[in-house]
Amino acid sequence: MQGRLCHPQRVRFSAIICPALNMDIKLTFLGAAQNVTGSRYLVEVNNTRVLVDCGMHQERHLRSRDWEPFPVSPRNIDAVLLTHAHIDHCGYLPKLVREGFHRRIYCTRATADIARIALLDAAQMQVEDASFKRRRHERERRKARFPELPLYTPEDVKAVFPLFSPVRYKSTVEIGNHLEATLYEAGHVLGSAMVLLKVRQGHQERSVLFSGDLGRKDKPIVRDPTVLHRADYIVIESTYGDRTLDPPATAAAQLARVINDTARAGGNVVIPAFAIERSQELLYYLNDFLNKDLIPHLLVFVDSPMAAEVTGVFTRHPELYDEEMNGLVENGKSPFEFPGLHLVKTTGDSKAINHIKGTVIIMAGSGMCTGGRIKHHLVTNISRAESTILFTGYQAVGTLGRQIVDGAPRVRILGQEYPVKARIARTSGFSAHADSGELLQWLSAFQDPPRQLMVTHGEAAAAEHLAAMVREKMGWQVTAPAYLDSMSLS
């Protein structure tokens, strides 16, 4: 190489090969490129193709991508490496399998357990939503923007299950000639992982690190993200790459204050909650508040069969807990079992919540209000001035949740418009994503600059902001790739 680095260049589906090396490594961004959801990164090493994550798009204006033919034949993909079980990272798997993918899906055992639940829930929700929209559009005599069909069915989901191949943290998987993968803890949700790919050929080696969704330090239940020190190329998320989040302790105090204020007003606290990690974390804090008498002893409803099942997965994987969580469990104070907690499973029990007099706390999915039982609780509470809708997570552009937090005076829910009169509260401290300072801190542990840092999984402004900060503070080569961009990493 004569002391000269061959840096990647942005191209469209064409490989640039440094003549001094025999490796042909190409990375193509098939989602989560200047947007937050739909994570899919295709890595091609000589004749081996690996997909890192296989997610669905949740931004309304990008959902058409999930209906389009996949840019590469699924039959020609040799493996999928899954960072975690959120739908924007695993939700496209059933369609990929239906269209011909039949190799292994590598992930942690907890991720496989949760993904089975999440995918079945997503499929059932799609089937129900498609049926509901079809009837509504027939009644209104109009055509839908998207096909009035589910993207996939529960039967498609079940075809994915035999392909899961559980991997332990720090263990290495040989995928193809000269290619291996190692998973490290990402601290985002239970079982979440970073993926480190290494390409070896003769005496040469190249490494590509995918952060997945990077968690925060000192979050309850899960351990902190692994700190790594070397990679030739890094793909990092940027969900909150342009902002600083509240510390977890501040968020907990805000949660207690919202509950107390709403109880005094006589309304309900409605929390659109992600079934994976967020619901369990909120239960952790509610259990703590009740043990310390910081809030009234109210009924708490987790109105999500999926959240209830995921909570069961949490109880089966204590080996992934941090020290504080292990201490609670050993002392018989598990946050998943406390007086007044009800895990709601049936539709009838869900409807019955709305007939309870007085204040209750309702956590229901989905976290961005794009479907599920939360919509019915919003219908009942969003026009009640005494109730509070509390958002504890990221709301993607185009989602109902984003409309509400952005201050829309009226919103459309289940085909009807409702005035927004409830108090709308928001706290960022419960986020399972690292903020801009935490992302920079994690990157600062690398002993040598990577050849290139690629900033993904963030809205364009957030990705560009993080990229600019890294260039200014660290002097690294940084890019924020766009959808379908390809780069040679040879």
C-alpha positions in Angstrom: 0.0 0.0 0.0 3.1 2.3 0.2 1.7 4.0 3.3 -1.5 5.1 1.4 -4.9 4.3 2.6 -7.5 3.4 0.0 -10.7 5.0 1.4 -14.1 3.9 0.2 -16.0 5.9 -2.3 -19.8 6.2 -2.6 -21.1 4.4 -5.7 -24.4 2.8 -6.8 -24.1 -1.0 -7.0 -20.6 -1.1 -8.5 -17.5 -2.3 -6.7 -14.2 -0.4 -6.6 -11.3 -2.7 -5.8 -7.9 -1.4 -4.5 -5.4 -3.1 -6.8 -3.0 -3.8 -4.0 -5.5 -6.1 -2.3 -7.2 -9.3 -3.5 -10.3 -8.8 -1.3 -13.5 -7.5 -2.9 -15.6 -6.1 0.0 -18.8 -4.1 -0.8 -21.3 -2.7 1.6 -24.8 -1.6 0.3 -27.3 0.3 2.4 -30.8 -1.1 1.8 -32.5 0.7 4.6 -32.0 3.0 7.7 -29.9 5.3 5.5 -30.9 8.9 6.4 -34.0 7.5 8.0 -34.5 5.6 11.3 -36.2 2.3 10.4 -35.8 -0.5 7.9 -32.2 -1.5 8.9 -30.7 -3.7 6.2 -27.0 -3.7 5.3 -25.7 -6.0 2.6 -22.1 -7.1 2.8 -20.6 -8.9 -0.2 -17.2 -10.5 0.3 -16.0 -12.1 -2.9 -18.8 -14.6 -3.6 -20.4 -14.5 -0.1 -23.4 -12.3 0.7 -24.4 -11.4 4.2 -27.3 -9.3 5.4 -26.8 -7.5 8.7 -30.4 -6.9 10.0 -33.5 -7.3 8.0 -36.0 -4.7 9.2 -39.3 -3.2 8.1 -39.9 0.5 7.5 -42.2 2.3 9.9 -42.2 5.8 8.4 -45.4 6.1 6.4 -43.8 7.7 3.4 -41.2 4.8 3.2 -43.4 1.8 3.6 -43.6 1.3 -0.2 -39.9 0.0 0.1 -41.1 -3.1 1.9 -43.5 -3.9 -1.0 -40.8 -3.4 -3.7 -38.7 -6.4 -4.9 -35.7 -6.9 -2.7 -32.6 -5.4 -4.5 -30.8 -8.8 -4.3 -32.3 -12.2 -4.8 -33.0 -13.6 -1.3 -31.9 -17.0 -2.7 -28.4 -15.6 -3.1 -27.9 -14.4 0.5 -25.7 -16.7 2.5 -26.6 -15.6 6.1 -28.5 -13.0 8.1 -26.9 -11.5 11.2 -29.5 -10.0 13.5 -28.6 -7.3 16.0 -31.9 -7.5 18.0 -35.6 -8.2 17.8 -37.2 -4.8 17.2 -39.4 -4.9 14.1 -37.3 -2.2 12.3 -34.4 -4.7 12.5 -36.0 -8.1 12.1 -39.5 -7.4 10.7 -38.7 -8.1 7.0 -37.5 -11.6 7.6 -40.8 -13.4 6.8 -40.9 -11.8 3.4 -37.2 -12.5 2.8 -37.8 -16.2 3.6 -41.0 -16.4 1.6 -39.1 -15.1 -1.4 -36.3 -17.7 -1.2 -33.9 -17.1 1.7 -33.2 -20.5 3.4 -29.9 -20.1 5.2 -29.1 -19.4 8.8 -30.1 -16.4 10.9 -27.5 -15.7 13.5 -28.4 -13.9 16.7 -28.4 -14.3 20.5 -30.8 -16.8 22.0 -32.8 -14.0 23.7 -33.1 -12.1 20.4 -34.4 -15.3 18.7 -36.9 -15.8 21.5 -38.2 -12.2 21.3 -38.2 -12.1 17.5 -40.5 -15.1 17.4 -43.0 -13.2 19.5 -42.5 -9.8 17.7 -42.9 -11.3 14.2 -46.0 -13.2 15.0 -47.5 -10.1 16.6 -46.5 -8.0 13.5 -48.1 -10.5 11.2 -51.3 -10.7 13.1 -51.5 -6.9 13.3 -51.0 -6.7 9.5 -53.7 -9.3 8.9 -56.2 -7.4 11.2 -55.2 -4.0 9.8 -55.6 -5.1 6.2 -59.1 -6.5 6.9 -60.1 -3.4 8.8 -58.9 -1.0 6.1 -60.4 -3.1 3.3 -63.9 -2.9 5.0 -63.4 0.8 5.7 -62.3 1.7 2.2 -65.2 -0.3 0.7 -67.5 1.7 2.9 -65.9 5.0 2.0 -65.5 4.0 -1.7 -61.8 4.9 -1.9 -58.5 3.2 -2.7 -55.7 2.8 -0.2 -52.2 4.0 -0.8 -50.7 0.6 0.0 -52.1 -2.9 -0.9 -55.0 -3.9 1.4 -53.1 -7.1 2.1 -50.7 -8.1 4.9 -47.0 -7.9 3.9 -46.8 -11.4 5.4 -49.0 -13.8 7.4 -48.4 -15.8 10.6 -47.7 -18.9 8.4 -44.9 -16.9 6.7 -43.5 -16.1 10.1 -43.4 -19.7 11.3 -41.2 -20.5 8.3 -38.6 -18.2 9.8 -38.2 -20.0 13.1 -36.2 -23.1 12.0 -33.5 -20.7 10.6 -32.6 -19.1 13.9 -29.1 -20.1 14.9 -28.3 -18.8 18.5 -24.9 -17.4 19.1 -23.2 -16.5 22.4 -21.6 -13.1 23.0 -17.9 -13.0 22.0 -18.2 -16.4 20.2 -17.1 -16.4 16.5 -19.2 -17.8 13.6 -17.6 -18.9 10.3 -19.9 -17.8 7.6 -18.1 -18.3 4.3 -14.6 -18.4 2.8 -12.5 -15.9 4.7 -15.5 -14.3 6.5 -16.4 -14.6 10.3 -18.7 -12.7 12.6 -18.6 -12.0 16.4 -21.4 -10.6 18.5 -20.9 -8.2 21.4 -23.3 -6.7 23.9 -25.0 -3.5 22.6 -26.8 -2.6 25.8 -29.9 -1.6 23.9 -32.5 -4.3 24.7 -32.2 -7.8 26.1 -30.0 -9.9 23.8 -29.1 -7.0 21.6 -25.7 -7.1 19.9 -23.1 -5.3 17.8 -21.8 -7.3 14.9 -18.1 -7.4 14.1 -17.3 -8.9 10.7 -13.7 -9.9 9.9 -12.5 -10.7 6.4 -9.2 -12.7 6.2 -7.3 -13.5 3.1 -3.7 -14.7 3.4 -1.9 -12.2 5.7 -4.5 -9.5 5.1 -7.5 -8.7 7.3 -10.3 -6.2 7.2 -12.9 -5.6 10.0 -16.3 -4.0 9.7 -18.2 -3.2 12.9 -22.0 -2.6 13.0 -23.1 -0.9 16.2 -26.7 -2.0 15.8 -28.8 0.2 18.1 -26.3 1.3 20.8 -27.7 1.5 24.3 -26.9 3.9 27.2 -24.9 3.4 30.3 -26.6 2.8 33.7 -29.9 1.7 32.2 -31.9 -0.8 34.4 -32.0 -4.5 33.7 -29.5 -4.8 30.8 -25.7 -4.5 31.0 -23.8 -1.5 29.5 -22.6 -1.6 25.8 -19.3 -3.3 25.1 -16.4 -0.9 24.6 -14.3 -1.9 21.6 -11.0 -0.5 20.5 -10.4 -1.3 16.9 -12.2 -1.7 13.6 -11.3 -0.7 10.0 -14.8 0.4 9.2 -17.6 1.3 11.6 -21.4 1.6 10.8 -23.0 3.5 13.7 -26.6 4.4 14.5 -27.6 8.1 14.9 -31.2 8.0 16.2 -30.3 10.8 18.7 -27.2 11.9 16.9 -28.3 15.6 17.1 -29.5 15.9 20.7 -28.7 15.2 24.4 -31.2 13.1 26.3 -32.2 13.4 29.9 -30.4 11.1 32.4 -32.4 8.0 33.4 -32.8 9.4 36.9 -34.4 12.6 35.5 -36.7 10.6 33.4 -37.8 8.6 36.4 -38.6 11.7 38.3 -40.6 13.0 35.4 -42.6 9.8 35.2 -43.5 10.0 38.9 -44.5 13.6 38.5 -46.8 12.9 35.5 -48.5 10.1 37.4 -49.1 12.2 40.5 -50.4 15.2 38.6 -52.7 13.1 36.5 -54.0 11.2 39.6 -54.9 14.6 41.2 -56.7 15.6 38.0 -58.7 12.4 38.0 -57.6 11.2 34.5 -55.7 8.2 33.2 -52.0 8.0 32.3 -51.7 6.4 28.8 -48.3 5.4 27.7 -47.7 4.2 24.1 -44.9 1.7 25.0 -42.7 -0.5 23.0 -43.3 -4.1 24.0 -39.6 -4.9 23.9 -37.5 -3.4 26.7 -39.5 -0.2 27.2 -42.4 -1.8 28.9 -40.1 -3.9 31.1 -38.1 -0.8 32.0 -41.2 1.2 32.9 -42.3 -1.7 35.2 -38.9 -1.5 36.8 -39.4 2.1 37.8 -43.1 1.7 38.7 -42.2 -1.1 41.0 -39.5 1.1 42.6 -42.0 4.0 43.0 -44.6 1.8 44.7 -42.0 0.2 47.0 -41.0 3.8 48.1 -44.6 5.2 48.2 -43.6 7.9 45.6 -46.9 7.5 43.7 -50.4 6.4 44.6 -51.0 2.6 44.5 -52.8 2.6 41.2 -53.8 -0.3 39.0 -51.2 -0.7 36.2 -52.3 -2.4 33.0 -49.8 -3.7 30.4 -52.3 -4.0 27.6 -50.2 -5.9 25.2 -50.1 -9.7 24.8 -46.8 -9.2 23.1 -45.3 -7.3 26.1 -46.6 -10.0 28.4 -44.9 -12.7 26.4 -41.7 -10.6 26.1 -41.7 -10.1 29.9 -41.7 -13.9 30.1 -38.6 -14.0 28.0 -36.9 -11.6 30.4 -37.6 -13.9 33.3 -36.0 -16.8 31.4 -32.7 -14.9 30.7 -31.4 -13.8 34.1 -27.9 -14.4 32.7 -28.2 -11.1 30.8 -29.2 -8.9 33.8 -27.0 -6.3 35.3 -26.0 -6.4 39.0 -28.9 -4.3 40.3 -31.6 -6.3 38.5 -30.0 -9.6 39.8 -30.1 -8.1 43.3 -33.9 -7.4 43.0 -34.7 -10.8 41.8 -32.6 -12.5 44.5 -34.4 -10.5 47.1 -37.9 -11.4 45.8 -38.6 -7.9 44.4 -38.9 -8.6 40.7 -40.3 -5.7 38.8 -42.4 -8.1 36.8 -44.5 -9.1 39.8 -46.0 -6.5 42.1 -49.5 -5.8 43.6 -51.8 -4.0 41.2 -50.0 -5.1 38.0 -52.2 -6.7 35.3 -50.9 -8.2 32.1 -53.9 -7.9 29.8 -54.2 -10.6 27.1 -57.8 -10.7 25.8 -59.6 -8.0 23.8 -62.5 -8.2 26.3 -60.2 -7.4 29.2 -58.7 -4.6 27.2 -62.1 -3.0 26.6 -63.0 -3.3 30.2 -60.2 -1.0 31.3 -62.1 1.9 29.8 -65.0 1.4 32.3 -62.9 1.7 35.4 -63.6 4.8 37.4 -60.6 6.8 38.7 -57.0 6.9 37.6 -55.2 4.0 36.1 -51.9 3.6 34.3 -52.2 2.0 30.8 -49.2 0.9 28.8 -50.1 -0.4 25.4 -48.5 -1.0 22.0 -47.4 0.2 19.6 -44.8 2.6 20.8 -45.3 5.0 17.9 -49.1 4.5 17.8 -49.0 2.9 14.4 -51.3 0.0 15.4 -52.4 -2.2 18.2 -54.5 -1.5 21.3 -53.0 1.9 22.0 -55.2 3.4 19.3 -58.3 2.3 21.2 -57.0 3.9 24.5 -56.2 7.0 22.6 -59.7 7.2 21.3 -61.0 7.0 24.9 -58.5 9.5 26.4 -57.0 11.9 23.9 -60.0 14.3 24.2 -60.1 14.2 28.0 -58.3 17.2 29.5 -57.8 15.4 32.8 -55.8 12.5 31.1 -52.2 12.5 30.1 -50.6 10.8 27.0 -47.0 10.2 28.0 -44.4 9.4 25.2 -41.2 7.7 26.4 -39.6 6.8 23.1 -38.7 8.0 19.7 -41.5 8.9 17.3 -40.6 8.5 13.6 -41.7 11.0 11.0 -45.2 10.2 9.6 -46.4 8.2 12.6 -49.5 9.0 14.6 -47.2 9.4 17.7 -45.1 12.0 15.9 -48.2 14.0 14.9 -49.3 14.1 18.5 -46.0 15.1 20.0 -45.6 17.7 17.3 -48.7 19.4 18.6 -51.4 18.5 16.1 -54.7 20.0 17.3 -56.7 17.1 15.8 -55.6 13.6 14.8 -57.2 10.8 12.9 -57.5 7.5 14.8 -59.2 4.4 13.4 -60.8 6.4 10.6 -62.3 9.2 12.9 -60.9 12.6 13.8 -60.5 13.6 17.5 -59.5 16.9 19.1 -56.4 16.7 21.2 -57.3 17.9 24.6 -55.4 15.6 26.9 -52.1 16.7 28.3 -49.2 15.6 26.1 -46.0 14.8 28.0 -42.7 13.5 26.7 -39.5 12.4 28.3 -36.4 11.4 26.5 -34.5 9.7 29.3 -36.1 6.3 28.9 -34.7 6.0 25.4 -32.7 2.8 24.8 -30.6 4.7 22.3 -27.4 6.5 23.1 -27.5 10.3 22.6 -24.9 12.4 20.7 -22.5 12.7 23.6 -22.8 9.0 24.5 -22.2 8.0 20.8 -19.0 10.2 20.8 -17.9 8.7 24.1 -18.2 5.2 22.7 -16.3 6.1 19.5 -13.5 7.8 21.5 -12.5 4.4 22.9 -11.2 3.3 19.5 -7.4 3.5 19.6 -6.9 4.2 15.9 -9.3 6.1 13.6 -11.2 3.7 11.3 -10.7 4.1 7.6 -14.3 5.2 7.4 -17.2 5.9 9.8 -20.6 5.5 8.2 -23.5 7.1 10.1 -26.9 5.5 9.6 -30.2 4.8 11.4 -31.1 8.4 11.9 -33.1 11.1 10.2 -30.9 13.0 7.7 -30.4 16.0 10.0 -29.4 13.7 13.0 -27.0 11.7 10.8 -25.4 14.7 9.3 -25.1 16.4 12.7 -23.3 13.4 14.2 -21.1 13.1 11.2 -20.0 16.7 11.4 -19.3 16.4 15.2 -17.0 13.4 14.6 -15.2 15.2 11.8 -14.7 18.3 13.9 -13.8 16.6 17.2 -12.0 13.5 16.0 -10.8 14.2 12.5 -12.2 11.0 11.1 -13.3 10.2 7.6 -17.1 10.2 7.9 -20.1 9.8 5.6 -23.9 9.6 6.0 -24.9 7.2 3.2 -28.2 7.4 1.4 -30.7 4.6 0.5 -29.1 2.1 -2.0 -25.6 3.7 -1.8 -22.8 1.2 -2.1 -19.2 1.5 -0.9 -16.1 -0.6 -1.6 -14.2 -1.4 1.6 -11.4 -3.2 -0.1 
